[in-house]
Amino acid sequence: MEQPRKSFGNVDDDHWTRTRVNANEEDIQYLRERSKAPGVADGGEARNFYCMECEGVIPFEEGDLNCPHCGAKVDGTTRRYFNWVEIDTPPQSDLAALLPWALAILALISLLTLWYFWG
């Protein structure tokens, strides 16, 4: 019985990438479409990100800026990278959302305390 050849070096018919032909056609098609996005042909740098509107490549810069391809405003706190979206800074404080609840609880405790001692 002949042992299967190991797939080192050039990609031949035994290589794992050849044995999975058409296994991920939807993903491959998506990546082919992504390669046509504005700025992709120009290459890029170590940390590019993508416009949320036109999916064009934008060189990494800090802060808010506009997409060089479509002019859309790029928020400095949320960036779309190759296969994830990163939130660079935490959102604003939730104090405004929690304040009414905190005041309601404080008022309830105050009323219960008054009722207990003077009721």
C-alpha positions as CSV (number, residue, x, y, z in Angstrom):
1,M,0.0,0.0,0.0
2,E,1.4,3.3,-1.1
3,Q,1.6,6.2,1.4
4,P,0.0,9.5,0.3
5,R,2.5,12.2,-0.5
6,K,2.9,15.0,1.9
7,S,2.0,18.4,0.5
8,F,5.1,20.4,1.0
9,G,6.4,23.0,-1.5
10,N,4.4,23.7,-4.7
11,V,0.7,23.2,-4.5
12,D,-0.2,20.0,-6.3
13,D,-3.3,17.9,-6.6
14,D,-2.7,16.4,-3.1
15,H,-2.5,19.7,-1.4
16,W,-5.3,20.4,1.2
17,T,-6.3,23.6,-0.7
18,R,-7.0,21.5,-3.8
19,T,-9.0,18.9,-1.9
20,R,-11.4,21.5,-0.6
21,V,-12.3,23.0,-4.0
22,N,-15.7,24.7,-3.9
23,A,-16.0,24.0,-0.2
24,N,-16.2,27.7,0.7
25,E,-17.5,29.2,-2.6
26,E,-19.5,32.0,-0.8
27,D,-16.5,33.1,1.2
28,I,-14.2,33.0,-1.9
29,Q,-16.7,35.1,-3.9
30,Y,-16.9,37.6,-1.1
31,L,-13.1,38.0,-1.0
32,R,-13.0,38.3,-4.8
33,E,-15.5,41.2,-4.5
34,R,-13.6,42.8,-1.7
35,S,-10.5,42.8,-3.9
36,K,-12.3,45.2,-6.2
37,A,-12.9,47.8,-3.5
38,P,-11.4,51.3,-4.0
39,G,-7.8,51.4,-2.9
40,V,-7.2,47.6,-2.6
41,A,-5.2,47.5,-5.9
42,D,-2.8,50.2,-4.4
43,G,-1.8,47.8,-1.6
44,G,-1.7,49.2,1.8
45,E,0.1,49.5,5.0
46,A,0.3,47.4,8.1
47,R,-2.9,48.7,9.6
48,N,-5.4,49.7,7.0
49,F,-9.1,49.8,7.7
50,Y,-12.2,50.0,5.5
51,C,-14.9,52.5,4.8
52,M,-18.3,51.4,6.1
53,E,-20.0,52.9,3.1
54,C,-17.9,52.1,0.0
55,E,-15.6,49.4,1.6
56,G,-12.6,51.2,0.2
57,V,-9.2,50.9,1.9
58,I,-8.2,53.8,4.2
59,P,-4.7,54.2,5.6
60,F,-4.8,54.2,9.4
61,E,-4.9,57.6,11.1
62,E,-6.1,58.6,14.5
63,G,-9.3,60.6,15.0
64,D,-12.2,61.5,12.8
65,L,-11.6,61.8,9.0
66,N,-13.4,61.4,5.7
67,C,-13.1,58.5,3.3
68,P,-10.7,59.4,0.4
69,H,-12.9,57.4,-2.0
70,C,-16.5,58.4,-1.3
71,G,-16.1,61.2,1.2
72,A,-18.1,59.5,4.0
73,K,-17.3,60.6,7.5
74,V,-15.3,58.0,9.4
75,D,-15.9,58.1,13.1
76,G,-12.6,57.8,15.0
77,T,-14.1,55.5,17.7
78,T,-15.3,52.6,15.4
79,R,-13.2,51.1,12.6
80,R,-13.9,48.2,10.2
81,Y,-10.8,46.1,9.6
82,F,-10.5,43.1,7.3
83,N,-12.9,40.7,9.2
84,W,-13.9,42.5,12.3
85,V,-15.1,45.9,13.6
86,E,-13.0,47.4,16.4
87,I,-14.2,50.0,18.9
88,D,-11.0,51.9,19.8
89,T,-12.5,53.9,22.6
90,P,-15.2,53.0,25.0
91,P,-18.6,54.7,24.5
92,Q,-19.6,57.7,26.5
93,S,-20.6,57.2,30.1
94,D,-23.9,55.6,30.9
95,L,-24.4,58.0,33.8
96,A,-27.2,59.8,32.0
97,A,-29.1,56.6,31.5
98,L,-28.5,55.4,35.1
99,L,-29.2,58.7,36.8
100,P,-33.1,58.5,36.8
101,W,-32.9,55.0,38.3
102,A,-30.4,56.0,40.9
103,L,-32.6,59.0,41.9
104,A,-35.7,56.8,42.1
105,I,-33.9,54.3,44.3
106,L,-32.6,57.1,46.5
107,A,-36.1,58.6,46.8
108,L,-37.6,55.2,47.7
109,I,-35.0,54.6,50.4
110,S,-35.6,58.1,51.8
111,L,-39.4,57.5,51.9
112,L,-38.9,54.1,53.6
113,T,-36.5,55.5,56.1
114,L,-39.0,58.3,56.9
115,W,-41.9,55.9,57.2
116,Y,-39.8,53.6,59.5
117,F,-38.7,56.3,61.9
118,W,-41.8,58.6,61.9
119,G,-44.5,56.2,60.8
